[in-house]
């Protein structure tokens, strides 16, 4: 493996990067293809996670909003609301992740958490 080059003059950085990119392109490099079929846990995985979140909530370790955030994360990680063992492509997973992120951002309590973290540098437990 060839180490990354060191460029001492910042004005030459772009030139060096372009030369490196052209070099790998001329050598026949192309990015690896994304996995076409990824087996996901789906609804069953989300349900399993929700059971753990309910226990944490009952134990006082999770607030209602913590459960909401955790469910959103579980949905993205488990591939969305589909059958367990389904095969999905990368675009499916990215779409599920985007939808969950938008759901989180639209939530008022999430917005409060973001603003509090930006203002104070400390997390808000609401």
C-alpha positions in Angstrom: 0.0 0.0 0.0 1.3 3.4 -1.0 1.2 6.0 1.8 -0.6 9.3 1.2 1.7 11.9 -0.3 2.8 14.9 1.8 2.4 18.2 0.2 4.4 21.0 2.0 3.0 23.9 -0.1 -0.7 24.4 0.4 -0.9 26.1 -3.0 0.1 22.8 -4.7 -2.4 20.7 -2.8 -5.1 20.7 -5.5 -2.6 20.0 -8.2 -1.2 17.0 -6.3 -4.7 15.7 -5.6 -5.7 16.0 -9.3 -2.5 14.2 -10.4 -3.2 11.4 -7.9 -6.8 11.1 -9.1 -5.8 10.9 -12.7 -3.1 8.4 -11.9 -5.5 5.9 -10.3 -8.1 6.5 -13.1 -5.5 5.8 -15.8 -4.5 2.6 -13.8 -8.1 1.4 -14.3 -9.4 2.0 -10.8 -13.1 2.0 -10.3 -15.1 2.1 -7.0 -16.4 -1.2 -5.6 -20.0 -1.9 -6.4 -22.4 -1.5 -3.5 -23.9 -4.7 -2.1 -27.0 -5.4 -4.1 -28.7 -7.6 -1.5 -28.5 -6.9 2.2 -30.5 -9.1 4.5 -32.3 -7.0 7.1 -34.0 -7.7 10.4 -37.1 -5.7 9.5 -40.1 -5.6 11.7 -38.9 -8.4 13.9 -35.7 -6.6 14.7 -37.5 -3.4 15.4 -39.9 -5.2 17.7 -37.0 -6.8 19.6 -35.4 -3.4 20.1 -38.7 -1.8 21.2 -38.9 -4.5 24.0 -35.5 -3.4 25.2 -36.5 0.3 25.0 -39.7 -0.4 27.0 -37.6 -2.1 29.8 -35.2 0.8 29.9 -38.2 3.3 30.0 -39.8 1.4 32.9 -36.5 1.4 34.7 -36.3 5.1 34.4 -33.2 5.1 32.1 -35.1 6.3 29.0 -37.5 9.2 28.7 -40.4 9.1 26.2 -38.3 11.0 23.7 -35.3 8.7 24.2 -37.6 5.8 23.2 -38.7 7.7 20.1 -35.1 8.5 19.1 -34.0 4.9 19.8 -37.0 3.5 17.7 -36.0 5.7 14.8 -32.4 4.4 15.0 -33.7 0.8 15.2 -35.9 1.4 12.2 -32.9 2.7 10.2 -30.6 -0.1 11.4 -33.2 -2.9 10.8 -34.0 -1.8 7.3 -37.5 -0.3 7.9 -41.0 -1.7 8.2 -40.5 -4.9 6.1 -40.4 -8.6 6.6 -37.5 -10.0 8.5 -34.9 -11.6 6.2 -35.9 -9.4 3.2 -33.1 -8.6 0.8 -32.7 -4.8 0.1 -30.2 -2.7 -1.8 -28.2 0.2 -0.5 -30.6 2.8 -2.0 -33.5 1.2 0.1 -31.4 1.6 3.3 -30.5 5.2 2.4 -34.1 6.0 1.8 -35.2 4.5 5.1 -32.5 6.4 6.9 -33.4 9.7 5.2 -37.1 9.3 6.1 -36.3 8.5 9.8 -33.9 11.5 9.9 -36.6 13.8 8.6 -39.0 12.4 11.1 -36.5 13.2 13.9 -35.7 16.7 12.7 -39.4 17.7 12.5 -39.9 16.6 16.1 -40.0 19.6 18.5 -38.2 17.7 21.3 -35.4 16.8 18.9 -35.1 20.4 17.9 -34.9 21.4 21.5 -32.1 18.9 22.1 -30.2 20.1 19.1 -30.5 23.7 20.1 -29.5 23.0 23.7 -26.5 21.1 22.6 -25.4 24.0 20.3 -26.0 26.6 23.0 -24.4 24.8 26.0 -22.4 21.9 24.6 -24.2 19.6 26.9 -27.0 17.1 26.0 -30.6 17.8 27.1 -32.7 15.0 28.6 -36.3 16.0 27.7 
